[in-house]
Amino acid sequence: MIYVEIKFSIFFKYLSIFINILMKYINKKCIPILYNIYLDIDLLNDKYNGYNIININIIEPTNNIQFHAQTLNFTKILLNDQPITNIFIDSENDIYTIQLNSNISGDCVLKLYFTSNFDEGSGIVKINNIIDNRTFIYTRFEPNFSRKCFPCWDEPCFKVKYKMKIQINDPTYKVLFNTDPINISSNNNLVLYEFQESIIMSSYVSSFIIGKFNYIESHSNDNIRLRVYIPDDLPLDVGSFALDYGVKMLNYATEYFNISFPYNKIDFIPIDNVDVRGMENYGLIFYDSDYLLYDKKISTLNHKIGTAHVIAHELVHQWFGNLISIINWNELWLKESFAKFFEYIIVDAIFPNWDVKSNFLNLLYNTIEIDSIGGNSIKINILSNKHIIQIYDDITYMKGATLLFMLNNYLGTDYFKKAIQNYIFKYKHSVINSESFIESLCQEHPEKELIKKMINEYITNKGLPILTINEKFNIFQFNSVSFINNILDKKSIFNNNKISSWILPIYANNFKQLISDNNSFSSNFIYNNNLFGYYIIVYDKYHFDLLINNFVNISQIEHISILNDIYLMCIYNISPVNYFITYVTLLINKLLSIDTIYDRHKLINVTV
């Protein structure tokens, strides 16, 4: 009995700890409408003070108001100009709760005065490039670090307007914000920037950047001003590539999405030695300098390709993530998968000779290898604040992007494009979840229930399906660890790996169909035809012979997809090794028969 009581006490102890570390969200009864922020920044001592005067709409009577803050020292807190002293702090979730004696409702004003210091990795960050003698001060807010700069409602579902004022004590620096300044005033060494009121935006894409820059600019077809800022010690032409092709990408995205960029300007800013390639702040995108600045004299083609991809990715986020925001971080794929997918669509459209499909397949197969070991699903529950950053992985980016490629190809590019346009128009300036996208995409399609099921299975299932073809299709969950264990234990390689809920889009010649486990199919010739499908096909001898007989009619991209499937299945002893040897031999013979060096390079330049 004592032993049982001890076991139960331990259980409840750890249950209590687990509950306490679960992600907590702040009170949704209080909605911030406008942030009036003032920051007085001491560039010489890496510290600042300021205030955030917040207009709040209380939509349901409540006796508490909550907001996020971290590493801020509050000097004064007022609610409707009355001092507040009854405050509770949840340090695990960075939630401050103002406890009131009675319920309030309607509009109110919360005034928060604070001081703080720069941070090493998030919030307000300062980078000193000693080699080139450059200093950058910038905000690093994604996913939940704006609370380290100023008190706010730091969840993506809260979209708020900003009125920003920033004062600095060194006039040799310039201050940039999401909007343009409406007034700049000087007093000795103090310079005060007052910026235009922003449109509503989530806290993590608000931003300011301080540095010593010159700039070049151009305009899109919709007269959106695009500027590329360049450190003042560099020639302006290192920003020409980003400017020229940034405008082309902006034009393409505007045409595809059928809705203009929501601000009248967008700025590209390089920052040296930053630990991300880019960050999609609304109208104020910063990039690692190596992924924005391009020197024709010394930069390589790979450098140009990498720069184009990062520029496109962050531009797409202005629609997916900024204009349409996710309701919480569980839905990260709705911005990152979309940015990765459209990044490739845009770069392929503007640089058709770069063969970006092969590059995508390389990343896809790397992701499949990671996923086969056992990883997260595309959509994953967030356990705590510290857990959020862990879901920025290849599964979210590449598996999600591949799902979109499958949908684009199966539904047809015209249908998919129109559905995306309707989705953006319906949810612009609002927040969404997976159901919002799935319903918008499927609502006019005759197979909408199957398509919904397919998407839901892909975003919630871990790992990837493998498809075996005999008289009927059978779908299994592929996990390399369990497969190896089954082989060592002399069990069936498919033992306990049955996942019958997957829905897969399959091509046979020019015929396509959504199939589930134990389906029959109206054609014998099966392969992953131009779908970039996130699944593996296991061929029996009959269907493998069909592939060989149709070898000359299969495109290069499709050859790579088939070869990857055969290679992986041979490694795990699921398919005979001679399948791989036979297919590679045929590819080599085909390669030797190619006349042009360019076409031969395309076939070689894919990692399997």
C-alpha positions as CSV (number, residue, x, y, z in Angstrom):
1,M,0.0,0.0,0.0
2,I,2.8,2.4,0.9
3,Y,4.5,1.5,-2.4
4,V,1.4,2.2,-4.3
5,E,1.0,5.6,-2.6
6,I,4.6,6.5,-3.4
7,K,4.1,5.5,-7.0
8,F,1.0,7.6,-7.2
9,S,2.7,10.6,-5.5
10,I,5.5,10.4,-8.0
11,F,3.0,10.2,-10.9
12,F,1.1,13.2,-9.8
13,K,4.3,15.1,-9.1
14,Y,5.5,14.6,-12.7
15,L,2.0,15.2,-14.1
16,S,1.9,18.5,-12.3
17,I,5.3,19.4,-13.7
18,F,4.2,18.4,-17.2
19,I,1.0,20.5,-17.0
20,N,3.0,23.5,-15.8
21,I,5.4,23.4,-18.8
22,L,2.6,23.0,-21.3
23,M,2.2,25.9,-23.7
24,K,-0.1,28.4,-22.2
25,Y,-1.9,31.1,-24.1
26,I,-3.0,34.5,-22.9
27,N,-6.6,35.7,-22.2
28,K,-8.4,36.1,-25.5
29,K,-11.1,38.4,-23.9
30,C,-8.7,41.4,-24.3
31,I,-7.8,42.3,-27.8
32,P,-5.0,44.9,-28.5
33,I,-5.9,47.3,-31.2
34,L,-3.0,49.7,-31.4
35,Y,0.5,49.8,-30.0
36,N,1.9,53.3,-29.4
37,I,5.6,52.5,-28.9
38,Y,8.5,54.8,-28.0
39,L,12.0,53.5,-27.7
40,D,15.0,55.7,-26.6
41,I,18.0,53.7,-27.7
42,D,21.5,54.2,-26.3
43,L,23.7,52.9,-29.1
44,L,26.8,53.5,-27.1
45,N,25.8,51.4,-24.1
46,D,23.6,48.8,-25.7
47,K,20.5,49.7,-23.6
48,Y,17.2,51.5,-24.0
49,N,14.1,52.7,-22.3
50,G,10.6,53.4,-23.5
51,Y,6.9,52.7,-23.3
52,N,4.1,51.0,-25.0
53,I,0.7,52.6,-24.7
54,I,-1.8,50.0,-25.8
55,N,-5.4,50.6,-26.9
56,I,-7.3,47.5,-25.8
57,N,-10.8,46.3,-26.7
58,I,-12.3,44.0,-24.0
59,I,-14.8,41.9,-25.9
60,E,-16.0,40.0,-22.9
61,P,-16.1,41.1,-19.2
62,T,-13.0,40.0,-17.4
63,N,-11.2,40.7,-14.2
64,N,-7.7,40.2,-15.6
65,I,-5.6,41.5,-18.5
66,Q,-2.6,39.5,-19.7
67,F,0.4,40.4,-21.9
68,H,3.8,39.0,-22.7
69,A,7.1,40.4,-21.5
70,Q,10.6,38.9,-20.9
71,T,13.8,40.6,-19.6
72,L,12.0,43.9,-19.3
73,N,12.2,46.0,-16.1
74,F,8.9,47.8,-15.6
75,T,9.1,51.3,-14.0
76,K,5.4,52.1,-14.2
77,I,2.1,50.4,-15.2
78,L,-1.1,52.3,-15.6
79,L,-4.6,51.1,-16.6
80,N,-6.8,54.0,-17.7
81,D,-4.2,56.2,-15.9
82,Q,-4.6,54.4,-12.6
83,P,-1.5,52.7,-11.1
84,I,-1.5,48.9,-11.2
85,T,0.3,47.0,-8.4
86,N,-1.5,43.6,-8.3
87,I,0.5,41.7,-11.0
88,F,1.3,38.0,-11.2
89,I,4.1,36.7,-13.4
90,D,4.2,33.3,-15.1
91,S,8.0,33.2,-15.9
92,E,7.8,29.9,-17.7
93,N,5.4,31.3,-20.3
94,D,6.4,35.0,-19.9
95,I,2.8,36.0,-19.1
96,Y,2.1,39.0,-16.9
97,T,-1.4,39.0,-15.4
98,I,-3.0,42.2,-14.1
99,Q,-5.5,41.2,-11.5
100,L,-8.5,43.6,-11.1
101,N,-11.0,43.8,-8.2
102,S,-14.0,43.7,-10.6
103,N,-14.8,42.9,-14.2
104,I,-14.3,45.5,-16.9
105,S,-15.4,45.6,-20.5
106,G,-15.2,47.9,-23.5
107,D,-12.2,50.0,-24.4
108,C,-9.3,50.8,-22.2
109,V,-5.7,52.0,-22.3
110,L,-2.8,50.2,-20.8
111,K,0.5,52.1,-20.3
112,L,3.6,50.2,-19.8
113,Y,7.0,51.9,-19.1
114,F,10.2,49.9,-19.1
115,T,13.9,49.7,-19.5
116,S,16.1,46.9,-20.9
117,N,19.4,45.9,-22.6
118,F,20.3,44.5,-26.0
119,D,20.4,40.7,-26.2
120,E,22.9,38.3,-27.8
121,G,20.5,36.3,-29.9
122,S,17.0,37.6,-29.8
123,G,14.9,40.7,-29.1
124,I,17.2,43.7,-30.0
125,V,20.5,42.3,-31.2
126,K,23.8,44.0,-32.0
127,I,26.3,42.6,-34.4
128,N,29.8,44.0,-34.8
129,N,31.6,42.9,-37.9
130,I,35.2,43.6,-36.8
131,I,36.8,42.7,-40.1
132,D,34.8,45.2,-42.2
133,N,34.1,47.6,-39.3
134,R,30.4,47.4,-39.6
135,T,27.8,47.5,-36.8
136,F,24.2,46.4,-37.2
137,I,21.4,46.7,-34.6
138,Y,18.3,44.7,-35.6
139,T,15.3,43.0,-34.1
140,R,15.1,39.2,-34.0
141,F,11.5,38.4,-33.1
142,E,10.4,35.1,-34.7
143,P,8.9,33.1,-33.2
144,N,8.2,34.7,-29.8
145,F,10.9,37.2,-28.9
146,S,9.2,40.5,-29.6
147,R,8.3,40.3,-25.9
148,K,12.0,40.8,-25.1
149,C,11.9,44.2,-26.9
150,F,8.6,45.6,-25.7
151,P,5.5,44.3,-23.8
152,C,2.9,42.9,-26.2
153,W,0.5,40.2,-27.1
154,D,3.2,37.9,-28.5
155,E,1.1,35.2,-30.3
156,P,0.7,35.2,-34.1
157,C,-3.1,35.3,-33.8
158,F,-3.0,38.9,-32.4
159,K,-2.7,41.3,-35.3
160,V,-2.2,44.9,-34.2
161,K,-1.4,48.3,-35.7
162,Y,1.8,50.0,-34.7
163,K,2.7,53.6,-34.2
164,M,6.4,53.6,-33.7
165,K,8.9,56.3,-32.5
166,I,12.6,55.5,-32.1
167,Q,15.2,57.9,-30.8
168,I,19.0,57.2,-31.2
169,N,22.0,59.0,-29.9
170,D,24.3,58.7,-33.0
171,P,23.2,60.6,-36.1
172,T,25.6,58.6,-38.4
173,Y,23.1,55.7,-38.2
174,K,19.8,55.3,-40.0
175,V,16.7,53.7,-38.5
176,L,14.4,51.6,-40.7
177,F,10.9,50.3,-39.7
178,N,8.1,48.3,-41.3
179,T,6.7,51.7,-42.5
180,D,8.4,54.8,-43.8
181,P,9.2,57.7,-41.5
182,I,6.8,60.7,-41.5
183,N,9.1,62.9,-39.5
184,I,12.8,62.9,-38.6
185,S,14.0,65.5,-36.1
186,S,17.4,66.2,-34.6
187,N,18.6,67.7,-31.3
188,N,22.4,67.7,-30.9
189,N,23.3,64.0,-31.3
190,L,19.8,62.8,-30.7
191,V,17.7,61.9,-33.7
192,L,14.0,61.0,-33.4
193,Y,12.3,59.0,-36.0
194,E,8.5,58.9,-36.2
195,F,7.0,56.3,-38.5
196,Q,3.7,55.9,-40.4
197,E,1.1,53.9,-38.7
198,S,1.3,50.3,-39.8
199,I,-1.4,47.9,-41.0
200,I,-2.3,45.1,-38.6
201,M,0.5,42.6,-38.2
202,S,1.6,39.8,-35.9
203,S,4.2,40.9,-33.4
204,Y,7.0,38.6,-34.7
205,V,7.0,40.4,-38.1
206,S,7.2,43.9,-36.6
207,S,10.8,45.1,-36.9
208,F,13.3,47.9,-36.9
209,I,16.9,47.9,-38.1
210,I,19.7,50.5,-37.4
211,G,22.8,50.8,-39.5
212,K,24.9,52.8,-41.9
213,F,23.4,52.3,-45.3
214,N,23.0,53.7,-48.8
215,Y,20.3,52.3,-51.1
216,I,19.2,51.7,-54.7
217,E,15.5,51.5,-55.6
218,S,13.0,50.5,-58.2
219,H,9.3,50.0,-58.5
220,S,7.0,47.1,-59.3
221,N,4.2,47.1,-61.9
222,D,1.9,48.0,-59.0
223,N,4.1,50.9,-58.1
224,I,5.4,49.3,-54.9
225,R,8.8,50.8,-54.1
226,L,11.5,48.2,-53.6
227,R,14.8,49.3,-52.0
228,V,17.9,47.3,-51.5
229,Y,20.1,48.8,-48.7
230,I,23.9,48.4,-49.0
231,P,26.5,49.1,-46.2
232,D,28.0,52.5,-46.9
233,D,31.5,51.1,-47.5
234,L,30.4,48.9,-50.4
235,P,29.6,49.8,-54.0
236,L,25.9,50.1,-54.9
237,D,26.1,47.6,-57.7
238,V,26.4,44.7,-55.3
239,G,22.7,45.2,-54.7
240,S,21.7,45.3,-58.4
241,F,20.9,41.6,-58.7
242,A,18.6,41.6,-55.6
243,L,16.9,44.8,-56.9
244,D,16.4,43.7,-60.5
245,Y,15.1,40.2,-59.7
246,G,13.4,41.2,-56.5
247,V,11.1,43.4,-58.6
248,K,10.6,40.6,-61.1
249,M,9.7,38.2,-58.3
250,L,7.4,40.7,-56.7
251,N,5.6,41.2,-60.1
252,Y,5.3,37.4,-60.5
253,A,3.9,36.9,-57.0
254,T,1.4,39.7,-57.3
255,E,0.1,38.3,-60.6
256,Y,-0.1,34.7,-59.3
257,F,-1.8,35.6,-56.0
258,N,-3.9,38.3,-57.7
259,I,-3.6,40.7,-54.8
260,S,-1.0,43.4,-54.5
261,F,1.7,43.7,-51.8
262,P,-0.1,45.2,-48.8
263,Y,2.4,48.0,-48.1
264,N,3.5,50.8,-50.5
265,K,7.1,49.8,-50.0
266,I,9.4,46.9,-49.2
267,D,13.0,47.1,-48.1
268,F,15.8,44.5,-48.4
269,I,18.5,44.9,-45.8
270,P,21.8,42.9,-45.5
271,I,23.1,42.1,-42.1
272,D,26.6,40.5,-41.6
273,N,27.0,37.2,-39.8
274,V,23.4,36.8,-38.9
275,D,22.5,33.2,-38.1
276,V,19.5,32.9,-40.5
277,R,19.4,33.4,-44.3
278,G,16.5,35.8,-44.1
279,M,13.6,37.0,-42.0
280,E,10.3,38.1,-43.6
281,N,9.4,41.2,-41.4
282,Y,6.5,43.0,-43.0
283,G,7.9,45.3,-45.6
284,L,11.4,45.2,-43.9
285,I,13.1,41.9,-44.9
286,F,16.6,41.4,-43.6
287,Y,19.0,38.9,-45.1
288,D,22.3,37.5,-44.3
289,S,24.6,39.6,-46.4
290,D,25.8,36.6,-48.4
291,Y,22.2,35.9,-49.5
292,L,21.4,39.4,-50.7
293,L,24.6,41.1,-52.0
294,Y,26.0,39.7,-55.2
295,D,29.3,40.8,-56.7
296,K,29.5,39.9,-60.4
297,K,33.3,39.9,-60.3
298,I,33.8,37.3,-57.6
299,S,30.4,35.6,-56.9
300,T,29.6,32.1,-58.3
301,L,26.5,30.8,-60.0
302,N,25.7,28.8,-56.9
303,H,25.8,32.0,-54.9
304,K,23.4,33.6,-57.4
305,I,21.0,30.6,-57.2
306,G,21.1,30.6,-53.4
307,T,20.4,34.4,-53.3
308,A,17.5,34.1,-55.7
309,H,15.9,31.3,-53.6
310,V,16.2,33.2,-50.4
311,I,14.8,36.4,-51.9
312,A,11.8,34.5,-53.3
313,H,11.2,32.7,-50.1
314,E,11.0,35.8,-47.9
315,L,8.9,37.6,-50.5
316,V,6.3,34.9,-50.5
317,H,6.0,35.2,-46.7
318,Q,4.6,38.7,-47.2
319,W,1.4,36.9,-48.3
320,F,1.8,33.6,-46.4
321,G,2.6,34.5,-42.8
322,N,2.1,38.3,-42.9
323,L,-1.0,39.1,-44.9
324,I,-2.5,35.8,-43.8
325,S,-1.3,34.8,-40.3
326,I,-1.4,31.5,-38.5
327,I,-3.6,31.2,-35.5
328,N,-0.8,29.6,-33.5
329,W,2.6,27.9,-34.0
330,N,1.1,24.5,-34.4
331,E,0.2,25.7,-37.9
332,L,3.7,26.7,-38.9
333,W,3.5,24.7,-42.1
334,L,0.9,27.1,-43.4
335,K,3.6,29.7,-43.9
336,E,6.9,27.8,-44.2
337,S,5.7,25.0,-46.5
338,F,4.0,27.6,-48.7
339,A,7.0,29.8,-48.8
340,K,9.2,26.9,-49.8
341,F,6.8,25.7,-52.5
342,F,6.3,29.1,-54.1
343,E,10.0,29.9,-53.8
344,Y,10.6,27.1,-56.3
345,I,7.6,28.1,-58.5
346,I,8.9,31.7,-58.7
347,V,12.6,30.9,-59.3
348,D,11.7,28.3,-61.9
349,A,9.5,30.8,-63.7
350,I,12.2,33.5,-63.7
351,F,15.2,31.3,-64.3
352,P,13.9,28.4,-66.4
353,N,17.4,27.2,-67.4
354,W,18.4,26.6,-63.8
355,D,16.7,23.2,-63.6
356,V,15.3,23.9,-60.1
357,K,13.3,20.7,-60.1
358,S,16.5,18.7,-59.7
359,N,17.5,20.8,-56.8
360,F,14.1,20.3,-55.2
361,L,14.4,16.6,-55.6
362,N,17.8,16.6,-53.9
363,L,16.3,18.3,-50.9
364,L,13.2,16.0,-51.0
365,Y,15.2,12.8,-50.9
366,N,17.3,14.1,-48.0
367,T,14.1,14.8,-46.1
368,I,12.8,11.4,-46.9
369,E,15.9,9.8,-45.4
370,I,15.5,12.0,-42.2
371,D,11.8,11.2,-42.0
372,S,12.4,7.4,-42.5
373,I,14.3,7.3,-39.2
374,G,11.4,8.8,-37.3
375,G,10.6,12.5,-36.9
376,N,7.8,14.9,-36.4
377,S,4.6,15.2,-38.4
378,I,4.1,18.4,-40.5
379,K,1.6,19.7,-38.0
380,I,2.7,19.2,-34.4
381,N,1.4,20.2,-31.0
382,I,3.6,22.7,-29.2
383,L,4.4,21.7,-25.7
384,S,6.2,24.9,-24.5
385,N,7.8,28.1,-25.6
386,K,11.1,26.4,-25.9
387,H,9.6,23.7,-28.1
388,I,8.5,26.1,-30.9
389,I,12.0,26.6,-32.5
390,Q,12.4,22.8,-32.8
391,I,9.6,22.5,-35.4
392,Y,11.6,24.7,-37.9
393,D,12.9,21.6,-39.6
394,D,13.0,19.8,-43.0
395,I,9.7,18.1,-42.3
396,T,7.8,21.4,-42.0
397,Y,9.6,23.0,-45.0
398,M,10.1,20.2,-47.5
399,K,7.5,17.6,-46.6
400,G,4.9,20.3,-46.5
401,A,6.1,21.8,-49.8
402,T,6.0,18.4,-51.5
403,L,2.4,18.0,-50.4
404,L,1.6,21.3,-52.1
405,F,3.5,20.1,-55.3
406,M,1.3,16.9,-55.2
407,L,-1.8,19.0,-54.9
408,N,-0.8,21.4,-57.6
409,N,-0.1,18.5,-60.0
410,Y,-3.1,16.4,-59.1
411,L,-5.6,19.2,-59.1
412,G,-4.1,20.9,-62.1
413,T,-2.2,24.2,-62.1
414,D,-5.2,26.3,-63.1
415,Y,-7.4,24.9,-60.4
416,F,-4.7,25.2,-57.8
417,K,-3.8,28.8,-58.7
418,K,-7.5,29.9,-58.6
419,A,-8.0,28.2,-55.3
420,I,-4.9,29.9,-53.8
421,Q,-6.2,33.3,-55.0
422,N,-9.6,32.7,-53.4
423,Y,-7.9,31.6,-50.2
424,I,-5.8,34.7,-50.0
425,F,-8.7,37.0,-50.8
426,K,-11.0,35.4,-48.3
427,Y,-8.5,35.4,-45.4
428,K,-6.4,38.5,-46.0
429,H,-5.5,40.5,-42.8
430,S,-6.9,37.6,-40.7
431,V,-5.7,34.4,-39.1
432,I,-6.1,30.9,-40.3
433,N,-5.7,27.2,-39.4
434,S,-5.3,24.1,-41.5
435,E,-9.0,23.7,-41.9
436,S,-9.2,27.2,-43.5
437,F,-6.8,26.2,-46.2
438,I,-8.2,22.7,-46.8
439,E,-11.7,23.9,-47.1
440,S,-10.8,26.7,-49.5
441,L,-8.7,24.4,-51.7
442,C,-11.3,21.6,-51.9
443,Q,-14.7,23.3,-51.9
444,E,-15.2,23.3,-55.6
445,H,-13.6,19.9,-56.5
446,P,-15.7,16.8,-57.2
447,E,-13.3,14.7,-55.1
448,K,-13.2,17.2,-52.2
449,E,-13.7,14.6,-49.4
450,L,-10.8,12.4,-50.6
451,I,-8.6,15.4,-51.1
452,K,-9.4,16.6,-47.6
453,K,-8.5,13.2,-46.2
454,M,-5.3,13.1,-48.2
455,I,-4.1,16.5,-46.8
456,N,-5.1,15.7,-43.2
457,E,-3.2,12.3,-43.4
458,Y,-0.1,14.0,-44.7
459,I,0.0,16.8,-42.1
460,T,-0.8,14.6,-39.1
461,N,0.9,11.2,-39.9
462,K,4.6,10.8,-39.0
463,G,7.0,9.2,-41.5
464,L,6.1,8.4,-45.1
465,P,4.1,5.7,-46.8
466,I,5.4,3.0,-49.1
467,L,3.2,1.6,-51.7
468,T,3.4,-2.1,-52.8
469,I,1.9,-3.1,-56.1
470,N,0.5,-6.6,-56.6
471,E,-3.0,-7.3,-57.6
472,K,-4.0,-4.4,-55.4
473,F,-2.2,-1.5,-53.7
474,N,-1.1,-1.9,-50.1
475,I,0.2,1.1,-48.1
476,F,2.6,0.7,-45.3
477,Q,4.3,3.1,-42.9
478,F,8.0,3.3,-43.7
479,N,10.4,3.4,-40.8
480,S,13.9,2.2,-41.4
481,V,14.6,1.3,-37.8
482,S,11.6,-0.9,-37.4
483,F,12.2,-2.5,-40.8
484,I,15.8,-3.4,-39.9
485,N,14.6,-4.8,-36.5
486,N,12.1,-6.9,-38.3
487,I,14.7,-8.2,-40.7
488,L,17.1,-9.1,-37.8
489,D,14.2,-10.8,-36.0
490,K,13.4,-12.7,-39.2
491,K,9.9,-11.2,-39.2
492,S,8.0,-9.9,-42.2
493,I,9.5,-6.6,-43.2
494,F,6.0,-5.1,-43.2
495,N,5.2,-6.4,-39.8
496,N,3.1,-4.0,-37.7
497,N,3.7,-1.1,-40.1
498,K,0.3,-1.1,-41.8
499,I,-1.2,2.4,-42.1
500,S,-4.4,2.1,-44.1
501,S,-5.4,5.8,-43.7
502,W,-3.0,7.3,-46.2
503,I,-4.5,8.7,-49.5
504,L,-1.9,8.9,-52.3
505,P,-2.1,10.5,-55.7
506,I,-1.0,8.0,-58.4
507,Y,-0.2,8.5,-62.0
508,A,-0.4,5.8,-64.7
509,N,0.6,7.1,-68.1
510,N,-1.8,10.1,-68.5
511,F,-4.3,8.8,-66.0
512,K,-4.4,9.9,-62.4
513,Q,-6.2,8.7,-59.3
514,L,-6.3,9.1,-55.5
515,I,-5.9,5.7,-54.0
516,S,-6.0,4.2,-50.5
517,D,-5.1,0.9,-49.1
518,N,-6.4,-2.2,-50.9
519,N,-7.5,-0.2,-53.9
520,S,-7.5,-1.6,-57.4
521,F,-6.2,0.5,-60.3
522,S,-7.3,0.6,-63.9
523,S,-3.7,0.6,-65.3
524,N,-0.7,-1.6,-64.8
525,F,2.1,1.0,-65.6
526,I,2.6,2.9,-62.3
527,Y,5.2,5.4,-61.3
528,N,5.6,8.7,-59.6
529,N,5.0,10.8,-62.7
530,N,6.0,14.5,-62.2
531,L,4.3,14.5,-58.8
532,F,7.4,14.8,-56.6
533,G,5.3,12.5,-54.5
534,Y,6.2,12.0,-50.9
535,Y,5.9,8.3,-50.9
536,I,8.0,5.3,-52.2
537,I,6.8,2.7,-54.7
538,V,7.9,-0.9,-54.2
539,Y,7.7,-2.7,-57.6
540,D,7.2,-6.4,-58.0
541,K,8.8,-8.1,-61.0
542,Y,5.8,-7.6,-63.3
543,H,5.6,-3.9,-62.7
544,F,9.3,-3.4,-62.8
545,D,9.4,-5.0,-66.2
546,L,6.7,-2.6,-67.3
547,L,9.0,0.3,-66.3
548,I,11.9,-1.1,-68.2
549,N,9.7,-1.6,-71.3
550,N,8.6,2.0,-71.1
551,F,12.1,3.3,-70.2
552,V,12.5,5.6,-73.3
553,N,9.2,7.3,-72.6
554,I,10.1,8.4,-69.1
555,S,11.4,11.9,-68.5
556,Q,14.7,12.6,-66.7
557,I,13.0,13.9,-63.6
558,E,10.8,10.8,-63.5
559,H,13.9,8.6,-63.9
560,I,15.4,10.2,-60.9
561,S,12.3,9.7,-58.8
562,I,12.0,6.0,-59.8
563,L,15.7,5.4,-59.2
564,N,15.5,6.9,-55.7
565,D,12.6,4.6,-54.8
566,I,14.5,1.5,-56.1
567,Y,17.7,2.6,-54.4
568,L,16.1,3.1,-50.9
569,M,14.1,-0.2,-51.1
570,C,17.3,-2.1,-52.2
571,I,19.2,-0.7,-49.2
572,Y,16.6,-2.1,-46.8
573,N,16.4,-5.4,-48.7
574,I,12.8,-4.8,-49.7
575,S,13.6,-4.8,-53.4
576,P,16.2,-7.0,-55.2
577,V,19.6,-5.3,-55.8
578,N,19.5,-6.2,-59.4
579,Y,16.6,-3.8,-59.9
580,F,19.0,-0.9,-59.0
581,I,21.8,-2.3,-61.1
582,T,19.5,-2.8,-64.1
583,Y,18.1,0.7,-63.9
584,V,21.5,2.4,-63.4
585,T,22.9,0.5,-66.4
586,L,20.0,1.8,-68.6
587,L,20.5,5.4,-67.3
588,I,24.3,5.2,-68.0
589,N,23.6,4.0,-71.6
590,K,21.1,6.8,-72.0
591,L,23.6,9.3,-70.6
592,L,26.3,8.2,-73.0
593,S,23.9,8.7,-75.9
594,I,23.1,12.3,-75.0
595,D,24.7,14.7,-77.5
596,T,24.7,18.0,-75.7
597,I,27.0,18.8,-72.7
598,Y,24.1,20.7,-71.1
599,D,21.7,17.8,-71.1
600,R,24.4,15.5,-69.8
601,H,25.1,17.9,-67.0
602,K,21.4,18.0,-66.1
603,L,21.2,14.2,-65.8
604,I,24.4,14.0,-63.8
605,N,23.7,16.9,-61.5
606,V,21.2,15.1,-59.3
607,T,22.2,13.3,-56.1
608,V,20.4,10.0,-55.5
